[in-house]
Structures are given as C-alpha cells and as structure tokens.
Amino acid sequence: MKEKSSVVLKHIFGMAALCCLIEPVYADEVIPPVLAVTPTTPATPTSPATSTSATNPAPTPTPAPTPDKTDLGKITGGDARPAVWNDTYVGFRYGTDFHFPGVPDKVALRIGYLTTVGSFKYGGYAFTVDYLVSNAANPEAGTSHASATGGAQEVYSVGRVEWSGEKIFGHSLRFGFIRDIGFTTGYEFGTKNDAYAEAARMLVFGPTVEFAVPQGYWNFTAGVRTESNHNGITNTDVKFHAAWHLESSWMIPLQAGPVPLVFKGFATMTGPKGKDGFGINTTTEFLTRVSLLADVGALARRPRVLYVGVGYEYWHNMYGTPTSETVNTRTSAPMVMAEIHF
C-alpha cells in the first residue's frame, strides 16, 4: 500500500460533442474585473490534489495547483496583466466512484474546499485547503466497515508560489510560444483519521514555463518532490527518496450561447520514491483532474460569482502503489461541482 501523492487531468463525458457548441471568450468575461485581461487562474502556479484511503494517505487535487486538485496557479496571459490581484472562493465537489489501495469497495467523497489565488510583485501564488469526508466504505480508525455509520475525515492543503522571471528581472522573457519562465516552490500537507493515519509532508520545487495561449493560461513545471509520511497500520514513519515530479495546470474561458464557461484542470506525475511503510517499492504515479464550470450567476446579471458544473478525476498507481501489490490502485471518478467566488 502506498503513501499519498499530489494534485491535475480528466476526461469529461460528451466533451467531444460539446466542443462543437462552444467558442473561446475573453478572460474578462470569466474573471473578476480587476483581472480582466486574458489571465490564467488554476491550481498552482503549477498544480495540486487530494483523496482518501483507509490504508493509504488521501490527497486532493494535487498537484496540480491542484489544486484543486483545486484550482492552483496564477492568472496570467496577455500583455496587460495587473501587478497585484486576488481571487478567493469556496467550493464543493461530490463523487461516488473513488477507490483507494487496499480498500475493497468504492468510496463516496464529499469534498469542501477554500482556495485563494493571485499575484504579487515577484510572481503568483495559489493555496487551497480541502476537507474530505468519506462514506462508511472508508471508516475511521478503530471502526469496522460493517459497524461504521460514517467515514473518515481528511484535511489536505496544497500551496504553490511561482516566481516570475519577467517580474523579477524587469523585462519580457517571451519568445515563440513561451510567455514567461520562472521557478516554482510549494508544499503539500495532509492528515487523516482512518487506519492509515496519514501525516503527509511534501515539498515541491522546479523551473516553470508559462505558455502563450490566446485566453486563460497554461503552465508546466519539471522539478523534484520530497515526501515524509506515516503508516498507522505498521506504525511506521516513512521518509521517501526525493523523486522527479512533473505538473501542469490550465484554465481556458469558453462560451456556450449566453453562458460563460471555464475549462480548467491540472495533471501531475511523480516518479518512484523508494519503499513505502509496507516495504513495497513504489512506482510512477499519475493524477489528473479537470472541470467544466458554467458561470450561472451571469444569467442573473451577477457574473463571476457562482459556478456550477462537472469534473473528472483519474489517478493511476495511487500513492505510488503498484497494481500488482493490492486492489484498487486506480481511481476514475466523475464529480459534480460548485464554486462561490468572493
């Protein structure tokens, strides 16, 4: 069984058909007025994510700034970017088809989150805190599956700061399809009250590229992630080897008739990090989460306040656990989502 890893990409049903009905819009139609300029608002100045398990740590959406998973990253893009801005919001997502290594049944998750993203003099930032509540399929420690009336709870936080080369050096680093080059630093902390008793502590750092997209944003980070954790089943504290780590996040504003849409997400990939608390050699894991949200407040002339939509999370080799070692090391979970932006 494995330790938790970070949060972002997914597949949304009917996306192919939907693409025929939507068209790009300018970011100022989706983002608060202070950001109106072709920005980018995601899960990290890189990424993020989170989940939960009775025998493994539970993260959320990661990466990828995440988080997210989740909306980690900074809003950039275009040339007239405001020097300082902030977008803070609360959200909720729900799915019934999550899986965790060693847990035989699928798990329903209710996830509330608080996220703040923005920019400052030398770059951008994204911080999110998720509160995840499982159903009885993933019970609290000391409670059997049969007798449980509720599930375990987890708190997971992801933070990223992207230091912008353009802002620090005072001149444009744009060339070709590259808009900016910077450096990302970040963390992931998590704790959970199931049998595994997760105590995840992770650091992420590496160079970041911001791509020059017409609207919204898209970034990519290639770096290193360190991790320490706890295995309550074996009562072992684990310090993993540093592992290579890739993450990307994006946000693209769209339009479906009178309704503004936001397509955003993240993806992360982390290499093998040594043995886990069960003595099992970890393997490369991949986590991605995407969402398509409609600005329903715009229909009531209150744009950029209330977003409702769907999401999808895919996690392969969860926590780095090989599929040959235990059951349910892969999650493929559609979700419903809502966000209120302040």
Buried (B, 14 or more C-beta within 10 A) or exposed (E): BBBBBBBBBBEBEEBEEBEEEBEEBBBBBBBBEBBBBBBBBBBBBBBBBBBBBBBBBBBBBBBBBBBBBBBBBBBBBBEEBEEEBBBEBEBBBBBEBBBBBBBEBBBBBBBBBBBBBBBBEBBBBBBBBBBBBBBBBBBBBEBEBEEBEEBBBBBBBBBBBBBBBBBEEEEEBBEEEEBBBBBBBBBBBBBBBBBBBBBBBBBBBBBBBBBBBEBBBBBBBBBBBBBBBBBBBBEEEBEBEEBBBBBBBBBBBBBBEEEBBBBBBBBBBBBBBBEBBBEBEBBBBBBBBBBBBBBBBBEEEEBBBBBEBBBBBBBBBBBBBBBEBBEBBBBBBBBEBBBEBE
